[in-house]
Amino acid sequence: MEKKFGDASGAVPLTSAHSSPAGFPSIRKRRFLLSVVWILIGLWVALCIVQGARVRRWTYNTFDALRFHSDLQRRCMWGLECVGPEGFLNQYEKMAIEEPDWRTFLDYSPLRLLVVREWAIYLQRHFPEITSVPPEEAYDIAMPPEDRNSGSPEQLKRSLEFQFPLLCFGALLDLIGAISAFFLTRLWVRRTKPLTTSSWLLQHLHGTWQGLIAATLFWFNPNTLLNAYGWPTWDTWIVPMFLLAALLSSLDYWFCSGLVLATGMMLKGQQLAVVPVFILWALISGGLGPTSRWIIGLVLGVGLIVSPWMITYLPPEKVQAARLEQVLPPGDWSPTLFAINRMPDWPAMTWIYFTALAVAAARYFRHKKWHIAAGAAAIFILAYWPWLLRRNREWWAIGVLCAAALSASTALVPRRGQRYSIAAIFGGGLLLCMLIFHGSTAWWLCAFHFPSIQAPFLIYGPASNIPGIFELRFGWPPEIDTVAFTLPALIAFSHGWVTHLAIWPAAPLDVTSGTLFDSIFFVLLILSGIGIGLHARRHDPRFLVALVTPWLMFFLFPVRLHERYLLFAAATASICIGHGLGMTLLGFVLTVASSVMTLDQMWGNDLPRWGRDLAHQFPSIFSPDAGLTIQSYVQNTHPDIGWGVLVAAMVFFYLTMMPSPKALRR
């Protein structure tokens, strides 16, 4: 049966080599025009890639005078520590006792630590002189302080060679983000905005041109360039993983989406903030099936990445001996302090393997009810036995819950779904090793817990968000443990057993400023996740706008945040072109505000030289003292530019929570 031209697929009916619907060009002519269009699109993509590489190199060289060398020195140190005698895996155990006031600290997530380790291997090969000094001095040897900001061609070339692998890795992630932005925008434009035009070319390119604009905006985002190549830092690594996970979720690949977001979390811990959004999105738009698949993917991804710390361990007596030396300042520790061989945790590996094997075997013995019951009972016993050990008996309830859930899934889940049960065994079993076997918690303490206690202040740097406004404009103390207000006890519970409780509502509750702002963020994040789920379920055109809102809430309200983190919302806002021009322009406003905040943190080193470099490259725009002039303008925006970000966030939040008229008419 012949397809009608202009249907939902956008396909062109091929009736014959010469015939075509009335009023349309011939088939051959359409094919020729489409070939020309796609060749032009290919040329545009190639041009963007080439020019994007040039712009990244230009950004790196132009902001050499403002380079943030302390960050570079610390990542160089930790990379060399990982390839030293202590090894990669032992760094977290060594730093598990770090205190917030330590000058030497480790807050890298596992994959980020792996990236700097591979970079350090490159540095040892191309800069062999760094192996002659301690790791904390290696950066000064490779990039001497007296030559860092000279701006000479030799210095710029050496600096670029030093950073080259990290810059290439960042560019690769940027490319993944641009590709994800293209397909995500194209998908939701085609899904939510059906065309009524009779133009065959517009029907064919529907969503494609919006996707190209989104990818181009992401690839050339000014703050992405400034942050990842001018600073350079790795904040931009989050956004590509978020966009790719959102694309996979939109295509109903929830399990793969969870894996991708787990990878993002292990690259940079702030990715953890949007986990509730994906869970609510899956639950509202798809139900328990997609939700469970996404959670299993996330757990499996995290478990596999941290598995080296789960199935091996350091002998406790040797760790205790090393701790005795750690009473000294970190700079005085021996370079072989934690050069301890790790032991394989055979009981943990055996438990995970045979439990997964039993579940896999149970898939093929479901012919009779007693087969299913016997298999479920055997799996329950096999999964529960670690909690029979004396050291784990206090956690027996968790063991019963896990074993019962696993045996029930074996009995109730269809055979095809058993693969997710096996994935859950591997992911959840690896993480449970921290509780019932010898799995290390040091990676969590360093990469996720330590950043939450490191800077107990409302803001960390010139962040122009709501906590910053309250501190600098309304005089709130910077410490987050300051009591903001007290919730009185509820009179309705003034009698009876509730009066014996020392918690609210039976007793007054002191609410600190940190608790207040973090609670506001959590509530708004949950509401944003609900809005995203509802928009996805309705196929609402506002869905792409809603994806930006969680990152705006993340920047505006939590405490301890850096000014750079507005980048997450600004870079994601490139997909707003799928909604319309207005929200795209508002996303550009976020990019400007984010760039201003990032630049405000980069002052230092040779600011006058930066101004002279700008004047040399753009003599008709900048004067030699442009650096000081720009600094005066940028610094005066803090923290009041946060009011503008708040207004933009209100617009995004409104569109996230309210359905569009088109969605309501469906």
N, C-alpha and C positions, 0 to 999 in steps of 0.2 A: 504494500500500500504506500503510495507516495506521500511524503511529508509536505505539509503546507509551509510555504515560506514565512519566516518570521515567527516560528513557534518558540517555545521556551528554550530550546537548545541552541537557537541562533543558527541552525544549519540551513544551507541553501539547497533546495531540491535539484537533483541532477537528473532532469528528465531526458535530455539528450545533449549532444555537443553544441547545438545551436539554439534550442528553444529555451524560453525563460518566461516567468510570469509577466503579465501585461504591465507595461510601464517600467520594467527593470532592464538593465543591460543584459546582454547575452551572457551565457555561462562562461564562455572563453574570456570575455572582457572582464567579468567579475573576478575570475581567477587571476588575470593579469594584474588588475588593480590591487587585489589582496596581496599578491606577491610583492608588488612595489611597496605597499604599506608596511608589510612585515620586514622587508629589507631596510626600510627607513627606521623602523623600530629597532632592528638589530644594530644598525649604525649608531643610533642614539645610545643604546646600552653600551656599546663598545666605547663610544666617546666619553660617556659618563665614567666608565671604569678607568680609562686612561687619565682623564682630567682629575678624577677623584684621587688617584695615586699622586699626581703632581701637587694638588692642593694640600694633601697630607704632608708631603715633604716640605712644601712652602711653609705650612703652619709650624712644623717642627723647627725649621731654621729661623723663622721670624720671631718666635717666642723663646729662642735660646737665652736671651737676656733675662727672662722671667722663669727659667726652668726651676721646678721644685726639687732641688737636689736632695733634700733630706729623705723624701720618699724613695728616690732612686738608690740612695746609699743603703737604706734598710732592706729593700728587695734584693739588692746585690749581696748583702750580708747573708740573708736567709737562704738564697740560692746556693751560695758557697758552703754554708753550714750543711745543707742537705747532701752535697756531694763529698763532704768531709768524712772523717772516720766514724762519726756518730750515725751517719746515714740519714735517709729521708724519713723513715718511719719513726725514728726515735725523737724527732724534734718536738712533737707534741707532748710526749711524756716528760721531756726535760723542762718544758715551759708550763706544765699544768699547774704549777704553784705560783704563777706570776701574779703580782699585785698591781692595782690600778696606777700606782705612782712610779712604776718601774720605767726607766728610760729605754731599756731594751725589752721589747715585748713582741709577742707573736700573735697576730690576729688573722692570719691567712687561712681561708678555707682550704680543704684538701686539694682540690684541683688547681687552685691558684698557687698553692705551694709547689705542686707538681710542675706548673708552668715555669716558675722561677728556678726550679731545679734544672729543668732542661735548658733554660737560658744560661745558667751557670756553667753547664757543660760546654756550651758554645763559647762562653767567655774564657774558660781555661784554655781552649784551643786557639782563640784569636788574640787573647791578651794574656800570654803565659806569665807575665810579670806579677799578676795579682796573686799567684800561688805562693809568693815569697813573703807575704805579710798575713796577719790575721784577717779573717773575713770582714770584720768591721772597718778595716782600713783599706780594703781592696778597691773601693770606688775612688778614693783619693789618689791611689797609685795609677789607676787607669785614666782617670779624668782629674788631673791636678787642679786644685782650687784656683791657682793663679792663672790658669789657661781656660777655665770653663766658659767664661762669658766674654772672651776676646772677640768673637765673631769672625775670626779669620777663617778662610776656606779650609785650612788644615784642621782646625779645631772642630768646625762643623762636620767635616767628613768623618773625623774620629768619633765624634759624639753619635752620629747617625749609625756608624758601624757598631758601636757599643750597644745601642738600643734596637738594632735592626730586627732581631727575631721577635721581640715583644711587639714592635710596631706592626710587623707583618701579621702576627696572630690577631691583634686588634683589628686590622683591616679585613682579615678573613671573617671575623665575627660581624663586622659592619656589613660585609657583603651578604652574609646570611640574613642579617636583619633587613636589608633592602629587598632581598628576594622574598622574604616572609611578608614584608609590608605590601609588596606587589600582589602576591596571591591572596592575602587576607582581604585587602581592599577590593580586589576584583571579585572575589567570591561573594562578599556581602553586598556589593553594589548589584550584582546580577541576581542575588537572592532576594533583595528587598526593594529594588527599584525597577520594575518591569518597564520597558520602553514601549511607547505607543506610536513612535515615529514610523513612517513608511520607508525611511532611508535604509536600504540594505546594508550600507557600510557602517552606519551608526549602530545598527543592530548587531553586526558582527563584532565591532570594537567596544560594545557596551561593557563597561567595567575595566576594560584594558587600559584606556587612557587615564582613568582615575588611579589605577594601580601603578602605572608608570610615573605619575606625578608623586604618588606616595613614596615610591622607591627612591626617586630623585631627591625629594625633600629629606628623606632619612639619610641618604648617602652623603649629601652636602650640608647636613645640619651644622650650623656654625658652632654650637656648643659641643657637639660630638667631636668636631675637629679640635676645638680649643682644649677640651678635657682630655681626650685620648692622645693628642699629638703635641699640643702646646705644653701641657703640664709635665709629662704625660702620666695619666693614671688609668685605672681599669674599671671605672664606673660604667662605661658604655657596654661592658660585657653582659649586663643584665638584660638590656632591652631586646637584643636579638633572640635570646632564649625565651623571653616573654611572648614576643610576636610569633615565634615558631610554635610555642605551646598553644597559643590562641588559635593559630591556623589549624593545627592538628585536632584540637577540640571541636572547631567548627566543622571539620570533616568527619567527626564522630570517631576519630582515632584517640580515644581517651587514654588508653593504656600508654601509647607512645607519647602523648602530651605529658603525662605524669613523669615519664622517663626524662623528657627534655627539661622540665622544670626542676627535677632533681639535679640534673647536670648544671643548670643555672645556679641553684643554691650552693653547689659545691665549688662553683667559680667565685661567687660573691654572695655572702650570707643575706644581704638585703632582699634577695629574691624570695625568701621565706615569707615576707610580708603579704604576698598575694596568694598564698596557698588557700586561705578561706574563700577567696573569690572563685577559684576554679571548682572547689567543692560545691559551693552554692550554685554556680552556673550549671554543673553537671546534674545536681539534684533537681533543680527546678525545670530545666529544659529536657532532661532525659529520664530522671528517676534514679532508683537505687543501682541499676545495672551500670550505667556510665560512671556514677559516683564511685562505686566499688572498683571498677577498672582503673579509674584515674588514681585513686589512693594506692592501689596495688602497684601501679607503675611508678608512682613517687617513692613508695617504700622500697621497691626493688632497686630503683636507681640509686637511692641513698645507700642501701645495704651493699650493693656491688662496689660502689666507689670507696666506701670505708672498710670493705672486707679485709684488706691487709691488717688493719688494726683489730679486727674482730676474731680472726682465726689464728693470730699469733699474739704472743705476750712476752713481756720482760720478766725474768725471775724476780719475785718481790724482794728477796734478800739483797740482790744487786742494786735494785732501785733504791732501797733503803740506805745502802752504803753511799750511793751517789748523792742522796738528799743531804747527807751530812756536810758535803762540800758546798751545797747551795745556800748555806748561811752567809756566804760571801756575796758581794755584789755580782751581778751577772757578768760584768766585764772581767772579773777575776777567775772565772771558771776555766777549768782545763778544757782544751779542745777535744779531749778524749773522755770527757766526763760521762757521757752516755753512749760510749762505744761498746754497747752490750748486745750480744747476739740474742735475737728473738727466738722464742720457743714455739713450735706449732701446737695449737690447741686441738689435739686429736679428738677428744670427746665431743667438742662443739662441731667439728666437721663431720664426725660420724652421725651425730644426732640429726643434723640438717640433711645429710645425704640420704640416710635410710628413711627418714620421714617423707621426703619428697619421692623416694622410690616407692614407698608403700602407697602413696596417693596415686602415683602414676599407674601402679599395678591394679589398684582398685577400679580404675576406669574400665577394665576388661572383665571384671567379675561382677556384673550387675544383672545376671540373668534371673536370679530368684531373690526374693525379699531377704531370706536368711543370709545370702551372700553379701548383700548390702549392709545388713546389720552386723555381721561378723567383721566385715572390713572396717566399718565405722568404729567398732569397739577396739579392734587391733590398732587402728590409727590413733585413737584416743590414748591408749596405753603407751604407744611409742612416742607420742608427742608430749605426754605428761611426765615421763620418768625423770627428767632433770630436776623437777620440783620435789622429788622424793629425797634428794640429797639434803643433808642437814643444813648446809649453809643457805639453801633456797627455800626452806619450809615457811619462812615468814611471808613469802610471795605466793603461797599455794593458790590463793584465789585467782591471781593472774594466770597461773598455769591451768587451772580448771577452765577458765574462760577461753584461753587460746586453744586448748585441746578440744573443748566442746565445739567451738566455732569451726575448727578444721574437720572434725569428724562429721559434723552436720553438713558442711559443704560437700563432703565426699558422698553423703547419702542423698542430698537434695539437688545439688547442682548438676545439670545435664553434662554428658560426657564431653561435649565441646568446651564447656566452661571450666573443666578441670585444669586446663593449662594455666588459668589465672590462679587457681588454688596452689599449683606448684610454684608459680612466681611469687605468691604471697609467702610460701614456706621459705624460699630462699631469702627474700627481702626481709620479712619479719624475723625469721630465725637468725639471720646475721645480726640484726639490731638487738635481739634479745640476748645475744651473747654478752652484752654489757651488763646484763642483770644476773644471769644464771651461770655464766662460765667466766672466762678471763678477758672478755672483750674490753678494750680500752675506752674510757670516756674522755681521754685527754683531747682528742680532736674536737669534741663538742665544747669542752671547757675553754679551749684557746680560740676557736674560730667563731663560736656563737655566744657563749656565756661571757667571756671576758669583754667583748665590745659593749655588752649591756651594763657593765659596772665600771668601765674604764674612765668615762667622763661623766660624772654625776651632775651635769649642768643642763640648764634649759636649752642652750644651743652650744654647738661645738664648731667654732669659727663664725664668720659673718653670715649666718643663715638668717634670711629675712622671712621668717615664718611667724606663726602666732605666738609660740613661746618667746621668740626673740622680740616681738613687739611688746609683749607684756613685761619683759625684763627691761628693755631700754626706753620704753615710752610710759609705762605705768609703774615702774619702780619695783617690780617683783624681784626678790633675791634670786641669784642665779642657781643656787643649790636646789636640786629637785626634791630633796626631803623636807623642804620648808612647808609647813601646814598652810594650805590655801584657805580652807574653811572647815567647819565641823558640822557633820550631820547629827542632829539631835536624836535621842532615842524616841521611838514611836510610842505615844501614849497608849495606843491600843494594845500593846504588849507589855504593859507595866506590871501585870500580875501573872501569876502562874509560873510554869516551869521555865518560860523564856527569860524571866528575870535572873536566873542562875547563869545565863550565858554572858560571857564577857565580850560579845561581839554585837555589832549592829544587826538588827534593830533594837535589841534589848539594851544596848549601851551606846553612848555617843561614839561617832567614828570621825577621826581626824583624816581629812583628805589632803594629801600633799599635792604640790603643783605637778610633780611628775605623774602621779596617778591620775590626776584630773585630765591632763592633756592626752596621755596615752589611752585613757578610757574613751575620750571623745573620738579619737582616731579609730579605736576598735569598733565603736557603734557605727560610725560613718562607713567604715570598711565593709561591715556586714550588710548595711543598706545598699552600698554600691554593688556588692556581689549579688544581692537579690535583684537589683535593677538590671544587671547584666544578664542574669538567668531569664528574667521575664522578657527582655528585649530579644534574646536568642530564641525563646520559645515562640514569640509572636512574629519573628522575622522583621523586627522593627528597624527602620533606617537609622535610628539613633544608637544602634549597637556599637558601631565603631567609635562613636564619641564616648560611650560608657566605658570602654576599655581604658581610656585615659584617666578616668576619675579616681580609681584606687591609688594611682601613683601621685596624683595631686593631694589626696588626703594624707598619703604617707609623708609627703614633704611638709605640709602645713601644720600638722598637729603634734606628732610625737616629739619627745624631748631627745636630747643628745644627737641631733642630726647635723650633718655637714651641709654647708651651703650648696655643694655640688649636686645634691640628690634631687633637685628639681629637674635635672637632666632626664630622669626616667620618664617623667610626664611629657617634657618638651619633645623628646625624640619619638615617643610613642604617638604623639599628636600628629605625626605626618599622615597617619591613616584617616584623619578627619576629613580629608578631601573626598572620601567616599560619602560623607554626609552633605557637604556643601562648602562653598567658599567662605562663609562667615566663620564657621568653627575652625577652618584652616588658618584664617587670619588670627584668630584667638590663640591657636597653637603657636603661631609665629611670635606672638606677644610673650608666651611662656618661654620660647627659645631666647628671646632678647633678655628677659629677666634672669633666666638661668645663666646666660653668658656673662651678664654683669656680675652676678654673685660669684661665679668661678673666677673671673678676672680679679675681683676684690680680694680673693685669697692668695693670688699669685704675686702681689707686689713684693718687691725685694730684689736682691741681687743688683743688677745694673739697670735700673729704670730709665735713667737718662739715655743710655745706649739704645734701649728699645725704642725710645722716641726718635732718636737719630736714624735708626734703621727704617722706621715707618716713613720718615721724611725723605730718606734716600730713595725708597721704592715708590712713594706717592707724593712727589714734591708739590703737586697742585692742591693736595688735601691737608697734609700734615706739615707742621713746622718742627724744627729740631727739639723744641721743648714740649712736644705733643704728649710724651709719656707722663709728665707731671700734670699736664692739663687733664688728660683722660683719668688719671688717678683721682684728681679732686672731684670730678663729676661722679665717678663710680662710687667712691667712698661715701658720698653724701646721699646715695640711694638707700643705704642700710640704716634701719630696717624697714623704712616706710614703703619700699617697693613691694613689700609683703602685702600691703593693702590691695594693690592691683592684682597680685596673684590670688588673693582671697576672692575678689570679685569674679575673676575668671573661673575659679573653682566653683563658685555658686552657680554659674551658668552651666558648667559641665555637670554638676550634681543634679540640677533641675532636669536637664535632658536625660540623665541616667534614670531618674525616678519616675518621670512622666512619660507615658506612651505617646507616640506621635499620632496625629489624626489619621494618617494612612493605615497604621497598625490597628487602630480601633475600628476602622471601617471594614477590615477583613473579616 
